[in-house]
Amino acid sequence: MNRRADEFYFTIIANGVFNALLCLTATILNSITIQAIRRTSSLPKPLKAFHLSLAVSDLCVGLIVHPLYVALLIAWSENSTTIQHTNITAFLVPGYFLCYASFLSVLALTVDRFLAITFHLRYQEIVTHNRAVFVVILSFLVSGFLSTVGLWFTREGITITLKSQTVFAVLCLIIIAILYCKIYLTVRRHRKQIQVLQVREQNGRERANAARRFKLAGSTFCVYLVFVVCYLPHICIDIVLINSGPSKTISHFKYYFWTLVLLNSSLNPLIYCWKMRDIRQSVIDILLVCYNCFGR
């Protein structure tokens, strides 16, 4: 019992400290990223709206979910046997809300890149800024509905929320994977067509635009890959919990998997700076301004 208790407290302390640090990184990095995205004029407006949606979700994770998770871990450390239902609900509702919002933002980014590559001649006609804003608002409304649907039931609210979140996550990941397969096939076909064309001056702009579309698709694909790495263990353990019921061993790992999910909010800004040169330059400009203002 002492060994198991020591392992439990080590898990609580390790996750608590790590989430306290991630609270700072998610808040600071996403605050800078939001300003950088807003200043990046080279991004198409619909794509900018979807990136801002994801960055705002990640910022809210740093401001809201990380502190709530640390508070819940502290409550668990003080009483390892029973935790009040309200404490868990206070963490799960905003946590699931922002998870849903992140899933829908990544899905919107994928659909946007799919349309940009598949229907590149009609992209600006199909995907307008107003439509993108409408999709962003709708995604947050849907996220709010799905995250609170479990509260309508008295006994099995958390279980219902868990099941709905798992089904939703699996469907989103499958749809996004299918879309990226189609994007890959389309990109490969377009590259073959470009290679067949003779090198003429009038084709230079088209080749440059195609290269930019392919690069932006690659950037969003990196966001998706990191998203899968962070969320898939949590989804798998939720499936096990739904099928086999609660388990102390599984619950032990769930602390780490929730931390891995929340880590995604600190990684997305790094992906933007790594894969998107325009955003990276905007971030550098913002940091230089901050250094000139406060560093001297």
FENWO-V750876 format. One record per pair of residues at least 6 apart in sequence whose ideal C-beta (glycine too) atoms are under 8 Angstrom apart, sorted by sequence separation. I is the first residue (numbers start at 0). GAP is how many residues later the second one is. D is the distance in Angstrom with one decimal. If there is no record, write none. Layout:
[[I	GAP	D] [I	GAP	D]]
//
This chain:
[[36	6	7.1] [149	6	7.8] [150	6	5.5] [196	6	5.6] [240	6	7.5] [243	6	7.9] [272	6	6.4] [273	6	7.5] [75	7	6.1] [115	7	4.8] [118	7	6.0] [149	7	4.0] [152	7	5.7] [271	7	4.8] [272	7	4.5] [39	8	7.1] [42	8	7.2] [74	8	5.8] [114	8	5.8] [149	8	6.1] [271	8	7.5] [74	9	7.8] [149	9	7.6] [193	9	7.9] [240	9	6.1] [37	10	7.7] [149	10	4.4] [239	10	6.1] [272	10	5.5] [36	11	5.9] [71	11	7.5] [114	11	5.8] [115	11	7.4] [148	11	6.8] [149	11	3.2] [271	11	7.9] [74	12	5.4] [114	12	5.6] [148	12	6.8] [149	12	7.9] [193	12	7.9] [193	13	5.8] [236	13	6.0] [240	13	7.9] [36	14	5.2] [37	14	7.2] [146	14	7.1] [149	14	7.2] [36	15	5.5] [71	15	5.9] [111	15	6.1] [148	15	6.3] [70	16	7.9] [71	16	7.0] [193	16	6.3] [236	16	6.2] [236	17	5.8] [33	18	6.4] [36	18	6.3] [71	18	7.9] [145	18	6.0] [71	19	4.8] [145	19	7.4] [70	20	7.7] [111	20	7.5] [189	20	6.0] [233	20	7.6] [236	20	5.6] [33	21	4.9] [32	22	5.0] [33	22	6.7] [67	22	6.3] [68	22	5.9] [145	22	6.5] [67	23	4.5] [190	23	7.9] [233	23	4.2] [107	24	7.8] [189	24	7.8] [232	24	4.8] [233	24	6.6] [29	25	5.2] [32	25	8.0] [33	25	6.6] [29	26	7.8] [64	26	7.4] [67	26	6.6] [68	26	7.4] [233	26	6.8] [67	27	7.3] [107	27	5.6] [186	27	5.4] [232	27	6.1] [233	27	5.1] [29	28	4.6] [30	28	6.3] [107	28	7.3] [29	29	3.9] [64	29	5.7] [63	30	5.3] [64	30	5.1] [186	30	6.8] [229	30	5.2] [230	30	5.8] [104	31	7.8] [107	31	6.6] [229	31	5.6] [25	32	6.0] [26	32	6.5] [29	32	6.3] [25	33	7.0] [64	33	6.0] [229	33	5.9] [230	33	7.0] [27	34	7.9] [59	34	7.7] [63	34	7.6] [104	34	6.7] [182	34	5.6] [229	34	3.9] [25	35	5.5] [26	35	3.7] [103	35	3.7] [25	36	3.0] [26	36	5.8] [24	37	7.4] [60	37	5.4] [226	37	6.1] [229	37	7.2] [23	38	7.5] [59	38	5.6] [100	38	6.2] [103	38	6.7] [182	38	7.8] [225	38	6.5] [22	39	5.5] [99	39	8.0] [100	39	5.8] [103	39	6.5] [21	40	7.3] [25	40	6.4] [56	41	5.2] [179	41	5.9] [225	41	5.3] [99	42	7.0] [100	42	4.3] [225	42	7.3] [22	43	3.7] [99	43	3.6] [21	44	5.7] [22	44	6.1] [56	44	4.4] [57	44	7.3] [179	44	6.7] [56	45	4.9] [97	45	7.5] [222	45	6.3] [225	45	6.2] [19	46	7.4] [96	46	5.1] [99	46	5.3] [18	47	5.1] [22	47	7.2] [96	47	6.0] [99	47	5.9] [52	48	7.3] [53	48	6.3] [56	48	6.1] [175	48	5.9] [222	48	5.5] [96	49	8.0] [221	49	5.3] [18	50	5.3] [19	50	5.6] [95	50	7.3] [96	50	3.8] [18	51	5.2] [53	51	3.9] [95	51	4.2] [96	51	7.8] [52	52	4.6] [53	52	6.8] [218	52	7.4] [221	52	7.7] [93	53	7.5] [218	53	7.6] [221	53	5.4] [14	54	7.9] [15	54	5.4] [18	54	7.3] [92	54	5.4] [49	55	6.1] [52	55	7.1] [53	55	7.1] [92	55	6.2] [172	55	6.5] [218	56	4.0] [15	57	4.4] [217	57	6.9] [218	57	5.3] [14	58	5.8] [15	58	6.7] [49	58	4.7] [50	58	7.1] [92	58	7.1] [172	58	7.7] [49	59	4.8] [172	59	7.7] [215	60	7.8] [11	61	5.1] [15	61	7.6] [46	62	7.4] [49	62	5.8] [88	62	7.1] [168	62	6.5] [172	62	7.7] [11	64	5.7] [12	64	7.4] [117	64	7.3] [11	65	4.6] [46	65	5.7] [95	65	6.0] [99	65	7.3] [102	65	7.0] [106	65	5.5] [113	65	4.9] [117	65	7.8] [169	65	6.5] [45	66	5.9] [46	66	8.0] [91	66	6.5] [98	66	6.8] [102	66	6.3] [105	66	7.6] [109	66	4.8] [116	66	5.7] [168	66	5.1] [8	68	6.4] [88	68	7.3] [99	68	6.8] [103	68	7.6] [106	68	6.6] [110	68	6.7] [113	68	6.4] [117	68	5.5] [46	69	7.9] [88	69	7.2] [91	69	6.4] [95	69	5.4] [102	69	4.6] [106	69	5.8] [109	69	4.9] [113	69	5.6] [116	69	5.2] [165	69	6.1] [87	70	6.6] [98	70	7.6] [105	70	6.5] [109	70	6.6] [112	70	6.3] [116	70	6.3] [7	72	6.0] [43	72	7.7] [165	72	4.5] [84	73	7.8] [109	73	7.9] [116	73	7.3] [164	73	7.2] [165	73	6.0] [4	75	7.4] [161	76	5.8] [165	76	6.5] [161	79	7.0] [162	79	5.9] [43	80	8.0] [48	80	6.7] [161	80	6.7] [45	81	4.7] [45	82	6.8] [49	82	6.4] [43	83	7.9] [45	83	5.8] [48	83	4.2] [52	83	4.5] [158	83	8.0] [44	84	4.1] [48	84	5.7] [51	84	7.8] [45	85	7.2] [46	85	7.9] [49	85	7.8] [45	86	3.6] [49	86	6.9] [52	86	6.9] [44	87	7.0] [48	87	5.6] [52	87	7.9] [119	89	7.4] [119	90	7.5] [119	93	6.2] [116	96	5.4] [115	97	5.4] [116	97	7.4] [112	100	7.7] [115	100	7.3] [116	100	6.0] [115	101	7.5] [112	103	6.3] [112	104	4.4] [112	107	5.2] [111	108	7.9] [109	110	6.3] [108	111	4.6] [105	114	7.9] [108	114	6.8] [109	114	6.6] [108	115	8.0] [105	117	6.4] [105	118	5.9] [105	121	5.5] [101	125	7.4] [98	132	7.8] [98	162	6.9] [101	162	7.3] [94	163	7.8] [101	163	7.9] [46	169	6.9] [53	169	7.6] [72	182	7.5] [68	189	6.7] [68	190	7.9] [68	193	6.7] [65	196	6.1] [64	197	6.2] [60	201	5.9] [61	203	6.1] [60	204	4.0] [61	204	7.6] [57	206	7.6] [58	206	7.8] [57	207	3.7] [56	208	7.6] [57	208	7.7] [57	210	5.5] [57	211	7.3] [54	213	7.1] [53	214	6.4] [54	214	7.3] [50	221	7.4] [29	235	6.8] [32	235	7.6] [36	235	7.7] [42	235	6.7] [25	236	7.5] [32	236	4.1] [35	236	7.5] [41	236	4.8] [42	236	7.8] [21	237	7.6] [28	237	6.0] [31	237	7.1] [29	238	7.6] [39	238	4.7] [25	239	4.3] [29	239	5.7] [32	239	5.9] [39	239	5.4] [14	240	4.9] [18	240	6.0] [21	240	6.1] [25	240	4.7] [28	240	3.9] [32	240	8.0] [10	241	6.1] [14	241	6.6] [17	241	5.9] [21	241	6.1] [24	241	4.3] [28	241	7.2] [36	242	6.2] [39	242	5.1] [11	243	7.2] [14	243	7.8] [18	243	6.5] [21	243	7.6] [35	243	5.1] [38	243	4.6] [7	244	7.3] [10	244	5.3] [14	244	5.1] [21	244	5.4] [6	245	7.3] [10	245	7.3] [36	245	7.6] [32	246	7.3] [35	246	3.7] [38	246	7.4] [34	247	7.6] [35	247	4.6] [38	247	7.6] [32	250	7.1] [35	250	6.1] [31	251	5.9] [34	251	5.7] [31	254	5.7] [31	255	7.4]]
//
